[in-house]
Amino acid sequence: MSQHSIPIVDLADFLAGGEKKQDFVFQLGQAFEEVGFVSVRNHGVPQELIDDYYDAVKKFFALSREVKLKYEDPALAGQRGYTSFGKETAKGYDAPDLKEFWQMGQIVEGEELSKADYPDNLAVAEVPEFFDLGQQLFKKFEDSARELLRAIGIHLGIGEYCFDKHIHNGNSILRAIHYPPITQEPKSAVRAEQHEDINLITLLVGASAEGLQLLNRQKEWLDITAPEGCLVVNVGDMLQRLTNNKLKSTTHRVVNPPREKWHTSRYSIPFFTHPRSEMRLDCLASCVDEKHPIAYEPISAGEYLSERLIEIGLKKK
């Protein structure tokens, strides 16, 4: 298995303006066109907050199954609260992923939005700090994602601030994932089967153990490595669709650890940056030409999200 250090960019360069900003836009655009993944330094998400949230996440998943199930509501399609082990399945696969997870959604500000799209976030009585830390981390991730999408807007020639209105009170999700210890010979070599993310971009703080891999253009699985303190950021299917495949939503997976580490848990905290449901994902005219005809039917972000939640088993038709 090959090691793969994904391209590294420094968000401080973008915020500095001038030539540094231009260089950042070029580097980010090139990475997202060629690899679909990038490491981001100086991303603005405080390490102390990340560490505190990890501690709260571990406390929650250490609770008994009976307690955790109090926070699982199938009517929420996994979009808020707890989703128990074995409920989510990668698109096109029958075996469920070997994980349980918790999701927190948008903290809506300044307007009334449908509870169907924005159900209330849940607090955990047994871990009181979990809710507040999650809200703080959500907003820090959202701030970082906004700057990255501004750079993407420049790269695509559609304007630096074109995504701002779409992600303001957008349907983004902060997910805390627990891959429990493996207690018997697994049916599959993967904890999370190969997939592409649904959203615009995903921001991931360093997981507690190795295992994340991407599939390159040569159809090789490569271990993703990133410097300590960096965010791993990747393109999701919504952005790939919007750009008519100009930006790559790269297939990735989480593999099982070697046998000597089966007794260990793996924790991961991705932030899935989603737009508002009404945003159109119709292919940008600037990304369509004779060599690149329109690859996707017109659709809204809300319609697309609903389709994908059904495909991965979190929502019923």
C-alpha positions as CSV (number, residue, x, y, z in Angstrom):
1,M,0.0,0.0,0.0
2,S,1.4,3.4,-1.0
3,Q,1.7,6.3,1.3
4,H,0.3,9.5,-0.1
5,S,0.9,13.0,1.2
6,I,-1.9,15.1,-0.2
7,P,-1.1,18.7,-1.4
8,I,-0.8,21.2,1.5
9,V,-2.1,24.8,1.4
10,D,-2.0,27.5,4.0
11,L,-5.3,29.4,4.6
12,A,-3.3,32.3,6.1
13,D,-2.0,33.0,2.5
14,F,-5.6,33.4,1.2
15,L,-6.5,35.8,4.1
16,A,-3.2,37.8,3.5
17,G,-4.4,39.0,0.1
18,G,-2.2,40.0,-2.9
19,E,0.0,37.5,-4.6
20,K,-0.2,35.0,-1.6
21,K,-4.0,34.9,-2.1
22,Q,-3.6,34.3,-5.8
23,D,-1.1,31.5,-5.2
24,F,-3.5,29.9,-2.7
25,V,-6.4,30.0,-5.2
26,F,-4.2,28.4,-7.8
27,Q,-2.9,25.7,-5.5
28,L,-6.3,24.8,-4.1
29,G,-7.9,24.7,-7.5
30,Q,-5.2,22.5,-8.9
31,A,-5.4,20.1,-6.0
32,F,-9.2,19.9,-6.3
33,E,-9.0,19.3,-10.0
34,E,-6.3,16.7,-9.9
35,V,-6.6,15.0,-6.5
36,G,-9.8,16.1,-4.9
37,F,-8.1,16.2,-1.5
38,V,-5.9,18.8,0.2
39,S,-4.4,19.5,3.7
40,V,-5.0,23.0,5.1
41,R,-2.7,24.7,7.6
42,N,-3.8,27.7,9.7
43,H,-7.4,26.8,9.2
44,G,-8.8,28.8,12.1
45,V,-10.3,25.9,14.1
46,P,-8.7,26.1,17.6
47,Q,-6.9,22.9,18.6
48,E,-8.0,23.2,22.2
49,L,-11.7,23.2,21.0
50,I,-11.0,20.2,18.8
51,D,-9.4,18.3,21.8
52,D,-12.2,19.3,24.2
53,Y,-14.9,18.1,21.7
54,Y,-13.0,14.8,21.1
55,D,-13.1,14.2,24.9
56,A,-16.9,14.8,24.9
57,V,-17.3,12.5,21.9
58,K,-15.5,9.7,23.7
59,K,-17.6,10.2,26.8
60,F,-20.8,10.0,24.8
61,F,-19.9,6.8,22.9
62,A,-18.8,5.2,26.1
63,L,-22.3,5.4,27.4
64,S,-24.4,2.3,27.5
65,R,-26.3,1.3,24.4
66,E,-29.6,1.8,26.2
67,V,-28.7,5.4,27.1
68,K,-27.5,6.2,23.5
69,L,-30.7,4.8,22.0
70,K,-32.6,7.5,23.9
71,Y,-31.1,9.9,21.4
72,E,-31.9,8.0,18.2
73,D,-35.0,9.0,16.2
74,P,-35.5,7.2,12.8
75,A,-37.8,10.0,11.7
76,L,-34.7,12.3,11.6
77,A,-33.0,10.1,9.0
78,G,-29.7,10.4,10.9
79,Q,-29.5,14.1,10.4
80,R,-29.7,14.9,14.2
81,G,-28.7,13.0,17.2
82,Y,-27.5,9.4,17.4
83,T,-27.4,6.7,14.7
84,S,-26.6,3.3,16.1
85,F,-24.1,0.8,14.8
86,G,-24.7,-0.8,11.4
87,K,-27.4,1.7,10.1
88,E,-25.5,3.5,7.3
89,T,-24.5,1.7,4.1
90,A,-22.3,3.1,1.3
91,K,-24.1,3.6,-2.0
92,G,-24.1,0.4,-4.0
93,Y,-23.2,-1.9,-1.1
94,D,-25.2,-4.3,1.0
95,A,-23.0,-4.6,4.1
96,P,-23.4,-1.7,6.6
97,D,-20.4,0.3,7.7
98,L,-18.8,-0.6,11.1
99,K,-19.6,2.6,12.9
100,E,-22.0,4.5,15.0
101,F,-22.3,8.3,14.9
102,W,-23.8,11.5,16.2
103,Q,-24.9,14.5,14.1
104,M,-25.4,18.2,14.9
105,G,-26.9,20.5,12.3
106,Q,-27.1,24.2,11.5
107,I,-27.7,26.7,14.3
108,V,-30.1,28.9,12.4
109,E,-29.7,32.6,12.8
110,G,-31.9,35.5,11.8
111,E,-34.7,33.7,10.0
112,E,-37.4,31.0,10.5
113,L,-36.7,27.9,8.5
114,S,-38.6,24.6,8.1
115,K,-38.2,22.1,10.9
116,A,-38.4,19.4,8.2
117,D,-35.0,20.7,6.9
118,Y,-33.7,22.0,10.1
119,P,-34.9,19.9,13.1
120,D,-33.7,20.8,16.5
121,N,-30.3,19.7,17.7
122,L,-30.3,17.3,20.7
123,A,-28.5,17.8,24.0
124,V,-27.1,14.9,25.9
125,A,-28.0,15.1,29.6
126,E,-25.3,12.6,30.5
127,V,-22.5,14.7,28.8
128,P,-23.7,18.3,29.3
129,E,-20.7,19.9,27.6
130,F,-21.2,17.9,24.4
131,F,-23.9,20.3,23.0
132,D,-22.1,23.6,23.7
133,L,-18.7,22.4,22.4
134,G,-20.4,21.0,19.3
135,Q,-22.0,24.4,18.5
136,Q,-18.7,26.2,18.9
137,L,-16.9,23.7,16.7
138,F,-19.7,23.8,14.1
139,K,-19.3,27.6,13.7
140,K,-15.5,27.4,13.5
141,F,-15.7,24.8,10.8
142,E,-18.3,26.8,8.9
143,D,-16.0,29.9,9.0
144,S,-13.1,27.9,7.6
145,A,-15.4,26.4,4.9
146,R,-16.7,29.8,3.9
147,E,-13.1,31.0,3.1
148,L,-12.3,27.9,1.2
149,L,-15.4,28.2,-0.9
150,R,-14.5,31.8,-1.6
151,A,-11.2,30.6,-3.0
152,I,-13.1,28.1,-5.1
153,G,-15.4,30.8,-6.4
154,I,-12.4,32.8,-7.6
155,H,-10.9,29.7,-9.2
156,L,-14.1,28.9,-11.0
157,G,-14.5,32.5,-12.2
158,I,-17.9,32.8,-10.6
159,G,-17.0,35.4,-7.9
160,E,-15.3,35.3,-4.5
161,Y,-18.6,35.5,-2.6
162,C,-20.9,33.5,-4.8
163,F,-21.2,30.7,-2.3
164,D,-21.8,32.9,0.8
165,K,-25.6,33.2,0.4
166,H,-25.9,29.5,-0.3
167,I,-24.1,28.3,2.8
168,H,-25.5,31.0,5.2
169,N,-27.9,28.9,7.3
170,G,-27.1,26.1,5.0
171,N,-27.9,22.5,5.8
172,S,-24.3,21.6,7.0
173,I,-23.6,18.8,9.4
174,L,-21.0,18.2,12.1
175,R,-20.6,14.4,12.5
176,A,-18.8,12.6,15.3
177,I,-18.0,9.0,14.3
178,H,-17.0,6.0,16.5
179,Y,-15.6,2.9,14.9
180,P,-15.7,0.4,17.8
181,P,-13.1,-2.3,18.5
182,I,-13.3,-5.3,16.2
183,T,-14.2,-8.3,18.3
184,Q,-14.4,-11.1,15.7
185,E,-13.2,-11.8,12.2
186,P,-14.8,-9.1,10.1
187,K,-16.8,-9.9,6.9
188,S,-15.1,-7.0,5.2
189,A,-11.7,-5.4,5.3
190,V,-13.2,-1.9,5.7
191,R,-14.8,0.0,8.5
192,A,-16.4,2.4,6.0
193,E,-16.9,1.2,2.5
194,Q,-15.7,3.2,-0.5
195,H,-17.8,6.2,-1.2
196,E,-17.9,9.9,-2.2
197,D,-19.3,12.6,0.1
198,I,-22.7,14.1,-0.8
199,N,-22.0,17.8,0.0
200,L,-20.0,20.7,-1.4
201,I,-16.8,20.2,0.7
202,T,-15.9,18.1,3.7
203,L,-13.5,19.3,6.5
204,L,-11.9,16.6,8.6
205,V,-9.8,17.1,11.7
206,G,-7.2,14.4,12.2
207,A,-8.8,11.1,13.1
208,S,-7.7,9.3,16.2
209,A,-6.2,6.4,14.2
210,E,-5.0,5.7,10.7
211,G,-7.2,4.1,8.1
212,L,-8.4,6.8,5.6
213,Q,-7.5,6.0,2.0
214,L,-8.3,7.6,-1.4
215,L,-8.6,6.0,-4.8
216,N,-6.3,7.7,-7.3
217,R,-6.7,7.9,-11.1
218,Q,-4.6,4.7,-11.5
219,K,-7.2,2.9,-9.4
220,E,-4.7,2.5,-6.5
221,W,-5.7,2.8,-2.9
222,L,-3.4,5.3,-1.1
223,D,-3.2,6.0,2.6
224,I,-3.9,9.6,3.2
225,T,-1.3,11.4,5.4
226,A,-1.5,15.0,6.6
227,P,0.7,17.0,8.9
228,E,-0.4,17.3,12.5
229,G,-2.7,20.2,13.1
230,C,-4.0,20.3,9.5
231,L,-7.5,19.9,8.2
232,V,-8.1,17.3,5.5
233,V,-10.5,18.9,3.0
234,N,-12.1,17.1,0.0
235,V,-14.6,17.9,-2.7
236,G,-18.1,16.4,-2.4
237,D,-20.5,15.3,-5.1
238,M,-22.5,18.5,-5.0
239,L,-19.5,20.5,-6.0
240,Q,-18.4,18.0,-8.6
241,R,-21.9,18.1,-10.1
242,L,-22.0,21.9,-10.1
243,T,-18.7,22.1,-11.9
244,N,-19.5,19.3,-14.4
245,N,-16.7,17.1,-13.1
246,K,-14.1,19.9,-13.2
247,L,-13.5,19.5,-9.5
248,K,-13.1,15.9,-8.3
249,S,-15.2,14.1,-5.7
250,T,-12.6,11.4,-5.0
251,T,-13.6,8.0,-3.8
252,H,-12.3,7.2,-0.3
253,R,-12.8,4.6,2.4
254,V,-11.7,3.7,6.0
255,V,-10.0,0.3,6.3
256,N,-9.7,-1.9,9.3
257,P,-6.6,-1.7,11.4
258,P,-4.1,-4.5,11.5
259,R,-5.1,-7.4,13.8
260,E,-2.9,-6.2,16.7
261,K,-5.0,-3.0,16.9
262,W,-8.4,-4.6,16.6
263,H,-9.0,-3.8,20.3
264,T,-8.8,-0.1,19.7
265,S,-11.5,2.4,18.8
266,R,-11.3,5.0,16.0
267,Y,-12.9,8.4,16.2
268,S,-13.4,10.9,13.4
269,I,-15.0,14.3,13.2
270,P,-15.9,15.5,9.7
271,F,-17.8,18.6,8.9
272,F,-20.0,18.3,5.8
273,T,-20.6,21.7,4.2
274,H,-24.0,21.7,2.7
275,P,-25.8,24.6,1.0
276,R,-29.4,25.7,1.5
277,S,-31.9,23.2,0.0
278,E,-33.0,25.7,-2.7
279,M,-29.5,26.1,-4.2
280,R,-29.4,24.8,-7.8
281,L,-26.7,22.2,-8.7
282,D,-27.2,22.6,-12.4
283,C,-23.9,22.5,-14.2
284,L,-22.1,25.9,-14.5
285,A,-22.1,27.2,-18.0
286,S,-18.4,28.0,-17.7
287,C,-17.7,24.3,-17.0
288,V,-19.5,23.1,-20.2
289,D,-18.0,22.9,-23.7
290,E,-17.7,20.5,-26.6
291,K,-15.1,18.3,-24.8
292,H,-17.1,18.5,-21.6
293,P,-20.9,18.2,-22.4
294,I,-23.4,18.5,-19.5
295,A,-23.0,15.3,-17.4
296,Y,-25.9,15.8,-15.0
297,E,-29.6,16.5,-15.0
298,P,-30.7,19.8,-13.3
299,I,-31.5,19.3,-9.6
300,S,-31.7,21.3,-6.4
301,A,-29.4,20.6,-3.4
302,G,-32.4,19.6,-1.3
303,E,-33.6,17.1,-3.9
304,Y,-30.2,15.7,-4.3
305,L,-29.6,15.3,-0.6
306,S,-32.9,13.4,-0.2
307,E,-32.0,11.0,-3.0
308,R,-28.6,10.2,-1.5
309,L,-30.0,9.7,2.1
310,I,-32.4,7.1,0.7
311,E,-29.5,5.4,-1.2
312,I,-27.4,5.1,1.9
313,G,-30.2,3.7,4.0
314,L,-30.8,6.6,6.4
315,K,-34.1,7.8,4.9
316,K,-37.1,5.8,3.6
317,K,-38.7,6.5,0.2
